Amino acid sequence: MSRQKFTVIGMTDDHDLWFPPEVQAAIASGHIFSGGRRHHEIVAGLLPGDAQWIDITVPLDAVFEQYKAHSEIVVFASGDPLFFGFANTIRRELPDAELIVYPAFNSLQTLAHRMLLPYADMRTVSLTGRPWDAFDAALIKGEKLIGVLTDRQKTPAAIASRMLEYGYGNYRMTVGENLGNSVSERVRTLPLAEAASGEFSSPNCLILEQTSARPHPFGIPESQFELLDGRVNMITKMPVRLLTLSLLDLPRRASFWDVGFCTGSVSIEAKLQFPHLKITSFEVREQGRSLMESNTRKFGAPGITAVIGDFLEADLGSLPAPDAVFIGGHGGKLVEMIRRIDKVLLHGGVIVFNAVSEESQALFREGVAAVGREVTGQMRAAIDEFNPITILKAE
């Protein structure tokens, strides 16, 4: 049986389209065509008289079910179909299919051209049906040039609002609307405060240009955090915090849990130093909610998920399974916590605990032994007049 063949043609929103001869030939010889409704409106006059059209709409499973009845399909897609585009979806869903791609400029390239902006070093992020994670990481890393693909929820206004909420006002935003459409194309450069309240037609994309560098400390002094009832003893001290993160080996981890976050200092430090991490933080005290909100915004650490309530009763199944866990508070239930963590910890994962007494150190060793793990690392640190801390690592 021959392989299913897809010819994927990139296009702009220009209603006076011109295609090179090989693309014109592919269209003329085609019978089954597919694309978004906007694409159909633009190319309808170019299709053969007997053309059949399959709309690309969600859910995509229904679209690919229709594709099964046809051996050759010509697909129209926006810009470069391999740049966060539909050609990638075809490759994922039908890895054995034959694929021919004719790209056009993608929307971010087009916007950079309109701006006469060199874009070789631009960090590109897609928020089209995707979470904020990659965008947050680009901000935290301080990327100087960020190109963003938007959707109808993550609009330029929503993006600008999020940036201002977390203190990233050190960018200006250029928005391209209806790029390639000779009638309705619009390109505007705006300060974030103006973009946050603006209205923009779809489709659109945007480019962020950094106007000044934002401080990015390696280690945040505990005095700068908003504290629980002002109690400095309720926060992990900066040197201990950094030693703890080093034992967690976070550069090669993907999902980090901070159990008993209190002020959020460990979670925030981890996010700022390792912005690729998916961080989930647990705290039994209700005050932890406002502390995490205040401190993440103060230090520019978006994307941390805070779970308030008893860790032993939390619904862990709905959360990203961890490959690194720090236990910062246990309320006398350390062994039970370790047993629960062990059930969800990914293969090769690590647990780190800061023991403030011989009793808590013994409890950690007991819990680790109960789940068949062992302590593989240990450090002891004394900071100023505070009691020494023993940092334990179990694998």
Contacts in CASP RR format, 6 or more apart in sequence:
PFRMAT RR
TARGET T0000
AUTHOR 0000-0000-0000
METHOD contacts of the structure
MODEL  1
MSRQKFTVIGMTDDHDLWFPPEVQAAIASGHIFSGGRRHHEIVAGLLPGD
AQWIDITVPLDAVFEQYKAHSEIVVFASGDPLFFGFANTIRRELPDAELI
VYPAFNSLQTLAHRMLLPYADMRTVSLTGRPWDAFDAALIKGEKLIGVLT
DRQKTPAAIASRMLEYGYGNYRMTVGENLGNSVSERVRTLPLAEAASGEF
SSPNCLILEQTSARPHPFGIPESQFELLDGRVNMITKMPVRLLTLSLLDL
PRRASFWDVGFCTGSVSIEAKLQFPHLKITSFEVREQGRSLMESNTRKFG
APGITAVIGDFLEADLGSLPAPDAVFIGGHGGKLVEMIRRIDKVLLHGGV
IVFNAVSEESQALFREGVAAVGREVTGQMRAAIDEFNPITILKAE
2 71 0 8 1.000
3 96 0 8 1.000
3 97 0 8 1.000
3 98 0 8 1.000
4 67 0 8 1.000
4 70 0 8 1.000
4 71 0 8 1.000
4 72 0 8 1.000
4 73 0 8 1.000
4 94 0 8 1.000
4 96 0 8 1.000
4 97 0 8 1.000
4 98 0 8 1.000
5 71 0 8 1.000
5 72 0 8 1.000
5 73 0 8 1.000
5 97 0 8 1.000
5 98 0 8 1.000
5 99 0 8 1.000
5 100 0 8 1.000
6 72 0 8 1.000
6 73 0 8 1.000
6 74 0 8 1.000
6 75 0 8 1.000
6 87 0 8 1.000
6 90 0 8 1.000
6 94 0 8 1.000
6 97 0 8 1.000
6 98 0 8 1.000
6 99 0 8 1.000
6 100 0 8 1.000
7 26 0 8 1.000
7 72 0 8 1.000
7 73 0 8 1.000
7 74 0 8 1.000
7 75 0 8 1.000
7 100 0 8 1.000
7 102 0 8 1.000
8 75 0 8 1.000
8 76 0 8 1.000
8 77 0 8 1.000
8 81 0 8 1.000
8 86 0 8 1.000
8 87 0 8 1.000
8 90 0 8 1.000
8 99 0 8 1.000
8 100 0 8 1.000
8 101 0 8 1.000
8 102 0 8 1.000
9 19 0 8 1.000
9 23 0 8 1.000
9 26 0 8 1.000
9 27 0 8 1.000
9 74 0 8 1.000
9 75 0 8 1.000
9 76 0 8 1.000
9 77 0 8 1.000
9 81 0 8 1.000
9 102 0 8 1.000
10 76 0 8 1.000
10 77 0 8 1.000
10 78 0 8 1.000
10 79 0 8 1.000
10 80 0 8 1.000
10 81 0 8 1.000
10 101 0 8 1.000
10 102 0 8 1.000
10 103 0 8 1.000
10 104 0 8 1.000
11 17 0 8 1.000
11 19 0 8 1.000
11 39 0 8 1.000
11 42 0 8 1.000
11 43 0 8 1.000
11 76 0 8 1.000
11 77 0 8 1.000
11 78 0 8 1.000
11 79 0 8 1.000
11 104 0 8 1.000
12 78 0 8 1.000
12 79 0 8 1.000
12 104 0 8 1.000
12 105 0 8 1.000
12 110 0 8 1.000
12 179 0 8 1.000
12 180 0 8 1.000
12 181 0 8 1.000
13 38 0 8 1.000
13 42 0 8 1.000
13 78 0 8 1.000
13 178 0 8 1.000
13 179 0 8 1.000
13 180 0 8 1.000
13 181 0 8 1.000
13 185 0 8 1.000
13 203 0 8 1.000
14 42 0 8 1.000
14 180 0 8 1.000
14 181 0 8 1.000
14 182 0 8 1.000
15 42 0 8 1.000
15 181 0 8 1.000
15 182 0 8 1.000
15 183 0 8 1.000
16 182 0 8 1.000
17 42 0 8 1.000
17 43 0 8 1.000
17 46 0 8 1.000
19 27 0 8 1.000
19 46 0 8 1.000
19 102 0 8 1.000
20 102 0 8 1.000
22 102 0 8 1.000
23 102 0 8 1.000
26 74 0 8 1.000
26 100 0 8 1.000
26 102 0 8 1.000
27 43 0 8 1.000
27 46 0 8 1.000
27 47 0 8 1.000
27 48 0 8 1.000
27 74 0 8 1.000
28 48 0 8 1.000
30 48 0 8 1.000
30 51 0 8 1.000
30 72 0 8 1.000
30 74 0 8 1.000
31 48 0 8 1.000
31 50 0 8 1.000
31 51 0 8 1.000
31 52 0 8 1.000
31 72 0 8 1.000
32 51 0 8 1.000
32 52 0 8 1.000
32 54 0 8 1.000
32 70 0 8 1.000
32 72 0 8 1.000
32 73 0 8 1.000
32 74 0 8 1.000
33 43 0 8 1.000
33 47 0 8 1.000
33 51 0 8 1.000
33 52 0 8 1.000
33 53 0 8 1.000
33 54 0 8 1.000
33 73 0 8 1.000
33 74 0 8 1.000
33 75 0 8 1.000
33 76 0 8 1.000
34 53 0 8 1.000
34 54 0 8 1.000
34 55 0 8 1.000
34 56 0 8 1.000
34 63 0 8 1.000
34 67 0 8 1.000
34 73 0 8 1.000
34 74 0 8 1.000
34 75 0 8 1.000
34 76 0 8 1.000
35 53 0 8 1.000
35 54 0 8 1.000
35 55 0 8 1.000
35 56 0 8 1.000
35 75 0 8 1.000
35 76 0 8 1.000
35 77 0 8 1.000
35 86 0 8 1.000
36 55 0 8 1.000
36 56 0 8 1.000
36 57 0 8 1.000
36 76 0 8 1.000
37 55 0 8 1.000
37 57 0 8 1.000
38 203 0 8 1.000
39 76 0 8 1.000
39 77 0 8 1.000
39 78 0 8 1.000
40 53 0 8 1.000
40 55 0 8 1.000
40 76 0 8 1.000
43 76 0 8 1.000
47 53 0 8 1.000
54 63 0 8 1.000
54 66 0 8 1.000
54 67 0 8 1.000
54 73 0 8 1.000
55 63 0 8 1.000
56 63 0 8 1.000
56 75 0 8 1.000
56 86 0 8 1.000
57 63 0 8 1.000
60 89 0 8 1.000
60 93 0 8 1.000
64 93 0 8 1.000
64 94 0 8 1.000
67 73 0 8 1.000
67 94 0 8 1.000
75 81 0 8 1.000
75 86 0 8 1.000
75 87 0 8 1.000
75 90 0 8 1.000
77 85 0 8 1.000
77 86 0 8 1.000
77 87 0 8 1.000
78 85 0 8 1.000
78 106 0 8 1.000
78 107 0 8 1.000
78 203 0 8 1.000
79 103 0 8 1.000
79 104 0 8 1.000
79 105 0 8 1.000
79 106 0 8 1.000
79 107 0 8 1.000
80 103 0 8 1.000
80 104 0 8 1.000
80 105 0 8 1.000
80 106 0 8 1.000
80 109 0 8 1.000
81 87 0 8 1.000
81 88 0 8 1.000
81 101 0 8 1.000
81 103 0 8 1.000
82 88 0 8 1.000
82 101 0 8 1.000
82 103 0 8 1.000
83 103 0 8 1.000
83 106 0 8 1.000
83 124 0 8 1.000
84 106 0 8 1.000
84 124 0 8 1.000
84 126 0 8 1.000
84 128 0 8 1.000
84 149 0 8 1.000
87 99 0 8 1.000
87 101 0 8 1.000
90 97 0 8 1.000
90 99 0 8 1.000
91 97 0 8 1.000
91 99 0 8 1.000
105 113 0 8 1.000
107 149 0 8 1.000
107 176 0 8 1.000
107 179 0 8 1.000
107 203 0 8 1.000
107 205 0 8 1.000
108 119 0 8 1.000
108 122 0 8 1.000
108 124 0 8 1.000
108 147 0 8 1.000
108 149 0 8 1.000
108 205 0 8 1.000
108 207 0 8 1.000
109 119 0 8 1.000
110 179 0 8 1.000
110 180 0 8 1.000
111 174 0 8 1.000
111 176 0 8 1.000
111 179 0 8 1.000
111 187 0 8 1.000
111 205 0 8 1.000
111 206 0 8 1.000
111 207 0 8 1.000
112 118 0 8 1.000
112 119 0 8 1.000
112 122 0 8 1.000
112 207 0 8 1.000
114 176 0 8 1.000
114 179 0 8 1.000
114 187 0 8 1.000
115 174 0 8 1.000
115 187 0 8 1.000
115 189 0 8 1.000
115 207 0 8 1.000
117 145 0 8 1.000
117 207 0 8 1.000
117 209 0 8 1.000
119 145 0 8 1.000
119 207 0 8 1.000
121 144 0 8 1.000
121 145 0 8 1.000
122 145 0 8 1.000
122 146 0 8 1.000
122 147 0 8 1.000
122 207 0 8 1.000
123 138 0 8 1.000
123 143 0 8 1.000
123 145 0 8 1.000
123 146 0 8 1.000
123 147 0 8 1.000
124 146 0 8 1.000
124 147 0 8 1.000
124 148 0 8 1.000
124 149 0 8 1.000
125 134 0 8 1.000
125 135 0 8 1.000
125 138 0 8 1.000
125 146 0 8 1.000
125 147 0 8 1.000
125 148 0 8 1.000
125 149 0 8 1.000
126 134 0 8 1.000
126 148 0 8 1.000
126 149 0 8 1.000
127 135 0 8 1.000
127 148 0 8 1.000
127 149 0 8 1.000
127 150 0 8 1.000
127 151 0 8 1.000
127 154 0 8 1.000
127 159 0 8 1.000
128 149 0 8 1.000
128 150 0 8 1.000
128 151 0 8 1.000
128 154 0 8 1.000
129 151 0 8 1.000
129 153 0 8 1.000
129 154 0 8 1.000
132 154 0 8 1.000
132 162 0 8 1.000
132 302 0 8 1.000
132 303 0 8 1.000
133 278 0 8 1.000
133 303 0 8 1.000
135 146 0 8 1.000
135 148 0 8 1.000
135 159 0 8 1.000
136 275 0 8 1.000
136 302 0 8 1.000
136 303 0 8 1.000
137 275 0 8 1.000
137 276 0 8 1.000
138 146 0 8 1.000
139 146 0 8 1.000
139 163 0 8 1.000
139 166 0 8 1.000
139 168 0 8 1.000
139 300 0 8 1.000
139 302 0 8 1.000
140 216 0 8 1.000
140 271 0 8 1.000
140 272 0 8 1.000
140 275 0 8 1.000
140 300 0 8 1.000
140 301 0 8 1.000
140 302 0 8 1.000
141 275 0 8 1.000
142 210 0 8 1.000
142 213 0 8 1.000
142 214 0 8 1.000
142 216 0 8 1.000
143 210 0 8 1.000
144 209 0 8 1.000
144 210 0 8 1.000
145 207 0 8 1.000
145 208 0 8 1.000
145 209 0 8 1.000
145 210 0 8 1.000
146 171 0 8 1.000
146 207 0 8 1.000
146 208 0 8 1.000
147 205 0 8 1.000
147 206 0 8 1.000
147 207 0 8 1.000
147 208 0 8 1.000
148 159 0 8 1.000
148 205 0 8 1.000
148 206 0 8 1.000
148 207 0 8 1.000
148 208 0 8 1.000
149 205 0 8 1.000
150 156 0 8 1.000
150 159 0 8 1.000
150 202 0 8 1.000
150 203 0 8 1.000
150 204 0 8 1.000
150 205 0 8 1.000
150 206 0 8 1.000
152 202 0 8 1.000
155 200 0 8 1.000
155 204 0 8 1.000
156 173 0 8 1.000
156 175 0 8 1.000
156 195 0 8 1.000
156 198 0 8 1.000
156 200 0 8 1.000
156 204 0 8 1.000
156 206 0 8 1.000
157 195 0 8 1.000
157 196 0 8 1.000
157 197 0 8 1.000
157 198 0 8 1.000
157 199 0 8 1.000
157 200 0 8 1.000
159 173 0 8 1.000
159 195 0 8 1.000
159 206 0 8 1.000
160 173 0 8 1.000
160 190 0 8 1.000
160 192 0 8 1.000
160 193 0 8 1.000
160 195 0 8 1.000
160 196 0 8 1.000
161 196 0 8 1.000
162 302 0 8 1.000
163 169 0 8 1.000
163 171 0 8 1.000
163 192 0 8 1.000
164 192 0 8 1.000
164 193 0 8 1.000
164 196 0 8 1.000
165 297 0 8 1.000
165 302 0 8 1.000
166 296 0 8 1.000
166 297 0 8 1.000
166 300 0 8 1.000
166 301 0 8 1.000
166 302 0 8 1.000
167 214 0 8 1.000
167 297 0 8 1.000
167 300 0 8 1.000
168 214 0 8 1.000
168 300 0 8 1.000
169 192 0 8 1.000
170 210 0 8 1.000
170 211 0 8 1.000
170 212 0 8 1.000
170 213 0 8 1.000
170 214 0 8 1.000
171 192 0 8 1.000
171 208 0 8 1.000
171 209 0 8 1.000
171 210 0 8 1.000
171 211 0 8 1.000
172 189 0 8 1.000
172 190 0 8 1.000
172 191 0 8 1.000
172 192 0 8 1.000
172 208 0 8 1.000
172 209 0 8 1.000
172 211 0 8 1.000
173 189 0 8 1.000
173 190 0 8 1.000
173 191 0 8 1.000
173 192 0 8 1.000
173 195 0 8 1.000
173 206 0 8 1.000
173 207 0 8 1.000
173 208 0 8 1.000
174 187 0 8 1.000
174 188 0 8 1.000
174 189 0 8 1.000
174 190 0 8 1.000
174 206 0 8 1.000
174 207 0 8 1.000
174 209 0 8 1.000
175 187 0 8 1.000
175 188 0 8 1.000
175 190 0 8 1.000
175 195 0 8 1.000
175 200 0 8 1.000
175 204 0 8 1.000
175 205 0 8 1.000
175 206 0 8 1.000
176 185 0 8 1.000
176 186 0 8 1.000
176 187 0 8 1.000
176 188 0 8 1.000
176 204 0 8 1.000
176 205 0 8 1.000
176 206 0 8 1.000
177 184 0 8 1.000
177 185 0 8 1.000
177 186 0 8 1.000
177 187 0 8 1.000
177 188 0 8 1.000
177 200 0 8 1.000
177 201 0 8 1.000
177 202 0 8 1.000
177 203 0 8 1.000
177 204 0 8 1.000
178 184 0 8 1.000
178 185 0 8 1.000
178 186 0 8 1.000
178 201 0 8 1.000
178 203 0 8 1.000
178 204 0 8 1.000
179 185 0 8 1.000
179 187 0 8 1.000
179 203 0 8 1.000
179 204 0 8 1.000
179 205 0 8 1.000
184 201 0 8 1.000
186 201 0 8 1.000
190 198 0 8 1.000
216 272 0 8 1.000
217 272 0 8 1.000
218 242 0 8 1.000
218 273 0 8 1.000
219 238 0 8 1.000
219 241 0 8 1.000
219 242 0 8 1.000
219 269 0 8 1.000
220 238 0 8 1.000
220 265 0 8 1.000
220 268 0 8 1.000
220 269 0 8 1.000
220 272 0 8 1.000
220 299 0 8 1.000
221 238 0 8 1.000
222 232 0 8 1.000
222 235 0 8 1.000
222 236 0 8 1.000
222 237 0 8 1.000
222 238 0 8 1.000
222 265 0 8 1.000
223 232 0 8 1.000
224 298 0 8 1.000
224 299 0 8 1.000
225 235 0 8 1.000
225 263 0 8 1.000
225 264 0 8 1.000
225 265 0 8 1.000
225 295 0 8 1.000
225 298 0 8 1.000
226 263 0 8 1.000
226 291 0 8 1.000
226 294 0 8 1.000
226 295 0 8 1.000
226 298 0 8 1.000
227 234 0 8 1.000
227 235 0 8 1.000
227 263 0 8 1.000
227 291 0 8 1.000
228 234 0 8 1.000
228 235 0 8 1.000
228 262 0 8 1.000
228 263 0 8 1.000
228 285 0 8 1.000
228 287 0 8 1.000
228 288 0 8 1.000
228 291 0 8 1.000
229 287 0 8 1.000
233 386 0 8 1.000
234 262 0 8 1.000
234 263 0 8 1.000
235 262 0 8 1.000
235 263 0 8 1.000
235 265 0 8 1.000
236 244 0 8 1.000
236 265 0 8 1.000
236 266 0 8 1.000
236 328 0 8 1.000
236 354 0 8 1.000
237 383 0 8 1.000
237 386 0 8 1.000
239 381 0 8 1.000
239 383 0 8 1.000
240 354 0 8 1.000
240 381 0 8 1.000
240 383 0 8 1.000
240 389 0 8 1.000
240 391 0 8 1.000
241 265 0 8 1.000
241 266 0 8 1.000
241 269 0 8 1.000
242 269 0 8 1.000
243 379 0 8 1.000
243 381 0 8 1.000
243 391 0 8 1.000
244 266 0 8 1.000
244 326 0 8 1.000
244 352 0 8 1.000
244 354 0 8 1.000
244 391 0 8 1.000
245 266 0 8 1.000
245 269 0 8 1.000
245 270 0 8 1.000
245 273 0 8 1.000
245 274 0 8 1.000
247 350 0 8 1.000
247 352 0 8 1.000
247 377 0 8 1.000
247 379 0 8 1.000
247 391 0 8 1.000
247 393 0 8 1.000
248 256 0 8 1.000
248 270 0 8 1.000
248 324 0 8 1.000
248 326 0 8 1.000
248 350 0 8 1.000
248 352 0 8 1.000
248 393 0 8 1.000
249 324 0 8 1.000
249 350 0 8 1.000
250 256 0 8 1.000
250 270 0 8 1.000
250 273 0 8 1.000
250 274 0 8 1.000
250 277 0 8 1.000
250 324 0 8 1.000
251 274 0 8 1.000
253 274 0 8 1.000
253 277 0 8 1.000
253 323 0 8 1.000
253 324 0 8 1.000
253 349 0 8 1.000
254 276 0 8 1.000
254 277 0 8 1.000
254 278 0 8 1.000
254 320 0 8 1.000
254 323 0 8 1.000
255 277 0 8 1.000
255 278 0 8 1.000
255 279 0 8 1.000
255 280 0 8 1.000
255 320 0 8 1.000
255 321 0 8 1.000
255 322 0 8 1.000
255 323 0 8 1.000
255 324 0 8 1.000
255 346 0 8 1.000
256 267 0 8 1.000
256 270 0 8 1.000
256 274 0 8 1.000
256 277 0 8 1.000
256 278 0 8 1.000
256 279 0 8 1.000
256 280 0 8 1.000
256 322 0 8 1.000
256 323 0 8 1.000
256 324 0 8 1.000
256 325 0 8 1.000
256 326 0 8 1.000
257 279 0 8 1.000
257 280 0 8 1.000
257 281 0 8 1.000
257 282 0 8 1.000
257 322 0 8 1.000
257 324 0 8 1.000
257 325 0 8 1.000
257 326 0 8 1.000
257 341 0 8 1.000
258 264 0 8 1.000
258 266 0 8 1.000
258 267 0 8 1.000
258 270 0 8 1.000
258 279 0 8 1.000
258 280 0 8 1.000
258 281 0 8 1.000
258 282 0 8 1.000
258 325 0 8 1.000
258 326 0 8 1.000
258 328 0 8 1.000
259 281 0 8 1.000
259 282 0 8 1.000
259 311 0 8 1.000
259 325 0 8 1.000
259 326 0 8 1.000
259 327 0 8 1.000
259 328 0 8 1.000
259 329 0 8 1.000
259 330 0 8 1.000
259 337 0 8 1.000
259 341 0 8 1.000
260 281 0 8 1.000
260 282 0 8 1.000
260 283 0 8 1.000
260 284 0 8 1.000
260 311 0 8 1.000
260 327 0 8 1.000
260 328 0 8 1.000
260 329 0 8 1.000
260 330 0 8 1.000
261 267 0 8 1.000
261 281 0 8 1.000
261 282 0 8 1.000
261 283 0 8 1.000
261 288 0 8 1.000
261 292 0 8 1.000
261 306 0 8 1.000
261 328 0 8 1.000
262 283 0 8 1.000
262 285 0 8 1.000
262 288 0 8 1.000
262 291 0 8 1.000
262 328 0 8 1.000
262 329 0 8 1.000
263 288 0 8 1.000
263 291 0 8 1.000
263 292 0 8 1.000
263 295 0 8 1.000
264 281 0 8 1.000
264 283 0 8 1.000
264 288 0 8 1.000
264 291 0 8 1.000
264 292 0 8 1.000
264 295 0 8 1.000
264 296 0 8 1.000
264 304 0 8 1.000
265 295 0 8 1.000
266 326 0 8 1.000
266 328 0 8 1.000
267 279 0 8 1.000
267 281 0 8 1.000
267 292 0 8 1.000
267 301 0 8 1.000
267 304 0 8 1.000
268 295 0 8 1.000
268 296 0 8 1.000
268 299 0 8 1.000
268 301 0 8 1.000
268 304 0 8 1.000
270 277 0 8 1.000
270 279 0 8 1.000
271 277 0 8 1.000
271 279 0 8 1.000
271 296 0 8 1.000
271 301 0 8 1.000
271 303 0 8 1.000
271 304 0 8 1.000
272 299 0 8 1.000
272 300 0 8 1.000
272 301 0 8 1.000
278 320 0 8 1.000
279 303 0 8 1.000
279 304 0 8 1.000
279 305 0 8 1.000
280 304 0 8 1.000
280 305 0 8 1.000
280 307 0 8 1.000
280 319 0 8 1.000
280 320 0 8 1.000
280 322 0 8 1.000
281 292 0 8 1.000
281 304 0 8 1.000
281 305 0 8 1.000
281 306 0 8 1.000
281 307 0 8 1.000
282 306 0 8 1.000
282 307 0 8 1.000
282 309 0 8 1.000
282 311 0 8 1.000
282 314 0 8 1.000
283 289 0 8 1.000
283 292 0 8 1.000
283 306 0 8 1.000
283 307 0 8 1.000
283 308 0 8 1.000
283 309 0 8 1.000
284 308 0 8 1.000
284 309 0 8 1.000
284 310 0 8 1.000
284 311 0 8 1.000
284 331 0 8 1.000
285 308 0 8 1.000
286 308 0 8 1.000
286 309 0 8 1.000
288 306 0 8 1.000
288 308 0 8 1.000
289 306 0 8 1.000
289 308 0 8 1.000
292 304 0 8 1.000
292 306 0 8 1.000
293 306 0 8 1.000
295 301 0 8 1.000
296 302 0 8 1.000
296 303 0 8 1.000
296 304 0 8 1.000
305 319 0 8 1.000
307 314 0 8 1.000
307 319 0 8 1.000
311 337 0 8 1.000
311 340 0 8 1.000
312 333 0 8 1.000
312 336 0 8 1.000
312 337 0 8 1.000
312 340 0 8 1.000
316 340 0 8 1.000
316 343 0 8 1.000
316 344 0 8 1.000
317 344 0 8 1.000
321 344 0 8 1.000
321 345 0 8 1.000
321 346 0 8 1.000
322 341 0 8 1.000
322 344 0 8 1.000
322 345 0 8 1.000
322 346 0 8 1.000
322 349 0 8 1.000
323 345 0 8 1.000
323 346 0 8 1.000
323 348 0 8 1.000
323 349 0 8 1.000
323 350 0 8 1.000
324 349 0 8 1.000
324 350 0 8 1.000
324 352 0 8 1.000
325 341 0 8 1.000
325 345 0 8 1.000
325 349 0 8 1.000
325 350 0 8 1.000
325 351 0 8 1.000
325 352 0 8 1.000
326 351 0 8 1.000
326 352 0 8 1.000
326 353 0 8 1.000
327 334 0 8 1.000
327 337 0 8 1.000
327 338 0 8 1.000
327 341 0 8 1.000
327 351 0 8 1.000
327 352 0 8 1.000
327 353 0 8 1.000
327 354 0 8 1.000
327 364 0 8 1.000
328 353 0 8 1.000
328 354 0 8 1.000
330 337 0 8 1.000
330 360 0 8 1.000
330 363 0 8 1.000
332 363 0 8 1.000
334 353 0 8 1.000
334 360 0 8 1.000
334 363 0 8 1.000
334 364 0 8 1.000
334 367 0 8 1.000
335 363 0 8 1.000
335 366 0 8 1.000
335 367 0 8 1.000
335 370 0 8 1.000
338 351 0 8 1.000
338 364 0 8 1.000
338 367 0 8 1.000
338 368 0 8 1.000
338 370 0 8 1.000
338 371 0 8 1.000
339 367 0 8 1.000
339 370 0 8 1.000
339 371 0 8 1.000
341 351 0 8 1.000
342 371 0 8 1.000
342 373 0 8 1.000
345 351 0 8 1.000
348 395 0 8 1.000
349 395 0 8 1.000
350 393 0 8 1.000
350 394 0 8 1.000
350 395 0 8 1.000
351 368 0 8 1.000
351 373 0 8 1.000
351 393 0 8 1.000
351 394 0 8 1.000
351 395 0 8 1.000
352 391 0 8 1.000
352 392 0 8 1.000
352 393 0 8 1.000
352 394 0 8 1.000
353 360 0 8 1.000
353 364 0 8 1.000
353 391 0 8 1.000
353 392 0 8 1.000
353 394 0 8 1.000
354 389 0 8 1.000
354 390 0 8 1.000
354 391 0 8 1.000
354 392 0 8 1.000
355 361 0 8 1.000
355 364 0 8 1.000
355 389 0 8 1.000
355 390 0 8 1.000
355 391 0 8 1.000
355 392 0 8 1.000
356 387 0 8 1.000
356 389 0 8 1.000
361 390 0 8 1.000
361 392 0 8 1.000
364 375 0 8 1.000
364 392 0 8 1.000
364 394 0 8 1.000
365 375 0 8 1.000
365 392 0 8 1.000
368 374 0 8 1.000
368 375 0 8 1.000
368 394 0 8 1.000
373 394 0 8 1.000
373 395 0 8 1.000
374 394 0 8 1.000
374 395 0 8 1.000
375 392 0 8 1.000
375 393 0 8 1.000
375 394 0 8 1.000
376 393 0 8 1.000
376 394 0 8 1.000
376 395 0 8 1.000
377 392 0 8 1.000
377 393 0 8 1.000
378 390 0 8 1.000
378 391 0 8 1.000
378 392 0 8 1.000
378 393 0 8 1.000
379 390 0 8 1.000
379 391 0 8 1.000
380 388 0 8 1.000
380 389 0 8 1.000
380 390 0 8 1.000
380 391 0 8 1.000
381 388 0 8 1.000
381 389 0 8 1.000
381 391 0 8 1.000
382 388 0 8 1.000
382 389 0 8 1.000
383 389 0 8 1.000
END
